[in-house]
Amino acid sequence: MRNIIIISGPSGCGKSTLIHMLLNEFPELQFSVSHTTRPKRAGELDGRDYHFVSETRFAAMVRDGRFVEKAAVHGHHYGTSWQEIRAKSGQGRILVLDIDVQGARSIKAKFPEAMAIFVVPPTLAALKKRLRQRQQQLDHEARRRLAAAMKELRAYPLYDYVVVNNDVASAYADLCCLVVAFRLQRTRSAGQVRKLLRPKP
């Protein structure tokens, strides 16, 4: 599986916005829809944002070996299914995974050729501000997410690239460059070169 891009980042870093922008820009990108046990939020659609399942259903899928990677995050379970990987990463398509550090570590172990990008805020103050905007105040949940963000930041050596989201337009431009470079890697361009090397009749 050479066509996998992992994008991770602490809660509040803006990675979801950047991923949506990438999906609109590059038609060959396919979004990996994870399974989760967390409740559906306002505006989310089952099958588009996540596959929302019960704890019982998730546990059954784990027993059946249906997940490439799985993780517990903020009290809920998340997982990427083998079906999602097989269905969306072939025939010139590139699968984009929005997963946390635990999931990224599992995917890189199974698919070392995957490109892993870590999106980070410019400062901790900026991250706190974004979390406050989400939670209205830095309450218990926001503090828990901030502590988790600090733990995730320490895992940055796992990733191939780090994109600082100080400005959405600049961070997006950086991500576009990485996607284009990934698309032009030799392993994906070799077929075209081999055609040029074939002797003409």
C-alpha positions as CSV (number, residue, x, y, z in Angstrom):
1,M,0.0,0.0,0.0
2,R,2.0,3.0,-1.3
3,N,-0.8,5.4,-1.6
4,I,-1.4,6.5,2.0
5,I,-1.0,9.9,3.6
6,I,-1.4,10.3,7.4
7,I,-2.3,13.7,8.8
8,S,-2.3,14.0,12.6
9,G,-2.2,16.9,15.0
10,P,-3.4,17.8,18.5
11,S,-7.0,18.8,19.1
12,G,-7.5,22.4,18.1
13,C,-4.6,22.6,15.6
14,G,-6.9,23.0,12.6
15,K,-6.1,19.8,10.8
16,S,-9.7,19.0,9.9
17,T,-10.1,22.3,8.1
18,L,-6.9,21.7,6.2
19,I,-7.9,18.2,5.2
20,H,-11.2,19.4,3.8
21,M,-9.4,22.0,1.8
22,L,-7.0,19.3,0.4
23,L,-9.9,17.0,-0.5
24,N,-11.5,19.8,-2.5
25,E,-8.2,20.6,-4.3
26,F,-7.1,17.1,-5.3
27,P,-9.7,14.8,-6.8
28,E,-7.5,11.7,-6.4
29,L,-7.5,12.1,-2.6
30,Q,-9.9,9.8,-0.8
31,F,-10.8,10.4,2.8
32,S,-10.6,7.4,5.1
33,V,-13.8,7.3,7.2
34,S,-13.0,5.9,10.6
35,H,-15.2,3.9,12.9
36,T,-15.9,5.5,16.3
37,T,-17.9,4.9,19.4
38,R,-18.2,8.6,20.3
39,P,-21.6,10.3,19.9
40,K,-22.4,12.0,16.6
41,R,-22.0,15.8,16.8
42,A,-24.3,18.4,15.2
43,G,-23.8,18.5,11.4
44,E,-22.0,15.2,11.2
45,L,-23.2,12.4,8.9
46,D,-22.8,8.7,9.4
47,G,-20.5,7.3,6.6
48,R,-19.2,10.7,5.7
49,D,-17.5,12.0,8.9
50,Y,-17.3,8.7,10.7
51,H,-19.0,5.3,10.9
52,F,-20.7,5.6,14.2
53,V,-21.0,2.3,16.0
54,S,-21.8,1.0,19.5
55,E,-19.1,-0.2,21.9
56,T,-20.4,-3.7,21.4
57,R,-20.2,-3.5,17.6
58,F,-16.7,-2.0,17.8
59,A,-15.5,-4.8,20.1
60,A,-16.9,-7.4,17.7
61,M,-15.0,-5.8,14.8
62,V,-11.8,-5.9,16.9
63,R,-12.3,-9.6,17.6
64,D,-12.9,-10.2,13.9
65,G,-9.6,-8.5,13.0
66,R,-11.3,-5.9,10.9
67,F,-9.2,-2.9,11.9
68,V,-5.8,-1.9,10.5
69,E,-5.3,0.3,13.5
70,K,-7.4,1.3,16.6
71,A,-7.0,3.6,19.5
72,A,-8.8,4.9,22.6
73,V,-8.9,8.7,22.5
74,H,-10.6,11.0,25.0
75,G,-12.7,8.1,26.4
76,H,-13.9,6.8,23.0
77,H,-12.7,4.2,20.5
78,Y,-11.6,4.9,17.0
79,G,-10.4,2.6,14.2
80,T,-9.5,2.4,10.5
81,S,-10.9,-0.7,8.8
82,W,-9.1,-2.9,6.3
83,Q,-12.1,-2.5,4.0
84,E,-11.5,1.3,4.0
85,I,-7.8,0.8,3.1
86,R,-8.5,-1.7,0.3
87,A,-11.4,0.2,-1.2
88,K,-9.9,3.7,-1.4
89,S,-6.1,3.4,-1.8
90,G,-5.8,1.7,-5.2
91,Q,-6.0,2.6,-8.9
92,G,-4.2,5.9,-8.7
93,R,-6.1,7.1,-5.6
94,I,-4.4,8.4,-2.5
95,L,-6.0,7.6,0.9
96,V,-5.9,10.4,3.5
97,L,-6.1,9.2,7.1
98,D,-7.0,11.7,9.8
99,I,-5.7,9.8,12.8
100,D,-4.0,10.4,16.2
101,V,-0.5,9.5,17.1
102,Q,-1.4,6.0,18.3
103,G,-3.0,5.2,14.9
104,A,-0.2,6.8,13.0
105,R,2.4,4.6,14.7
106,S,0.4,1.5,13.8
107,I,-0.1,2.5,10.2
108,K,3.6,3.4,9.8
109,A,4.6,0.0,11.2
110,K,2.4,-1.8,8.7
111,F,3.0,0.6,5.8
112,P,6.4,2.3,6.2
113,E,6.1,3.9,2.8
114,A,3.1,6.0,4.0
115,M,3.8,9.7,4.3
116,A,3.1,11.0,7.8
117,I,2.4,14.8,8.3
118,F,2.1,16.3,11.8
119,V,0.1,19.6,12.0
120,V,1.0,21.8,15.0
121,P,-0.1,25.2,16.3
122,P,2.4,28.0,16.3
123,T,2.4,28.3,20.1
124,L,0.7,26.8,23.2
125,A,-1.1,30.1,23.7
126,A,-2.6,29.8,20.3
127,L,-3.7,26.2,21.1
128,K,-5.3,27.3,24.4
129,K,-7.1,30.0,22.6
130,R,-8.5,27.6,20.0
131,L,-9.6,25.2,22.7
132,R,-11.3,28.0,24.6
133,Q,-13.2,29.0,21.4
134,R,-14.4,25.4,21.2
135,Q,-15.3,25.0,24.9
136,Q,-16.2,28.7,25.7
137,Q,-13.7,28.5,28.6
138,L,-10.7,26.3,29.5
139,D,-12.9,23.9,31.4
140,H,-12.1,20.3,32.4
141,E,-12.5,18.8,28.9
142,A,-10.3,21.5,27.3
143,R,-7.7,21.0,30.0
144,R,-7.7,17.3,29.3
145,R,-7.3,17.9,25.6
146,L,-4.4,20.3,26.2
147,A,-2.7,17.7,28.3
148,A,-3.2,15.1,25.5
149,A,-1.9,17.6,23.0
150,M,1.4,18.0,25.0
151,K,1.8,14.2,25.0
152,E,1.1,14.1,21.2
153,L,3.6,16.8,20.5
154,R,6.4,14.7,22.1
155,A,5.7,12.1,19.4
156,Y,6.7,14.3,16.5
157,P,9.8,12.2,15.5
158,L,7.4,9.6,14.2
159,Y,6.4,11.9,11.4
160,D,8.1,12.7,8.1
161,Y,7.0,16.3,8.0
162,V,5.8,19.0,10.4
163,V,3.4,21.8,9.2
164,V,3.0,24.7,11.5
165,N,-0.5,26.1,11.3
166,N,0.2,29.7,12.1
167,D,-1.9,30.9,9.1
168,V,-4.4,28.6,7.4
169,A,-3.4,29.8,3.9
170,S,0.3,29.2,4.5
171,A,-0.2,25.8,6.2
172,Y,-2.5,24.8,3.3
173,A,0.1,25.8,0.7
174,D,2.7,23.7,2.6
175,L,0.4,20.7,2.6
176,C,-0.3,21.1,-1.1
177,C,3.4,21.0,-1.8
178,L,3.7,17.8,0.2
179,V,0.8,16.2,-1.6
180,V,2.3,17.1,-5.0
181,A,5.7,15.8,-4.0
182,F,4.1,12.5,-2.8
183,R,2.2,12.1,-6.0
184,L,5.4,12.5,-8.0
185,Q,7.5,10.0,-6.1
186,R,9.3,7.5,-8.3
187,T,7.2,4.6,-7.1
188,R,4.1,6.3,-8.5
189,S,5.7,7.7,-11.7
190,A,7.7,4.6,-12.7
191,G,5.0,3.4,-15.0
192,Q,5.1,6.5,-17.2
193,V,8.9,6.3,-17.5
194,R,8.7,2.7,-18.4
195,K,6.4,3.5,-21.3
196,L,9.0,5.9,-22.6
197,L,11.7,3.2,-22.5
198,R,9.7,0.7,-24.4
199,P,11.1,0.1,-27.9
200,K,8.9,1.5,-30.6
201,P,7.6,-1.1,-33.2
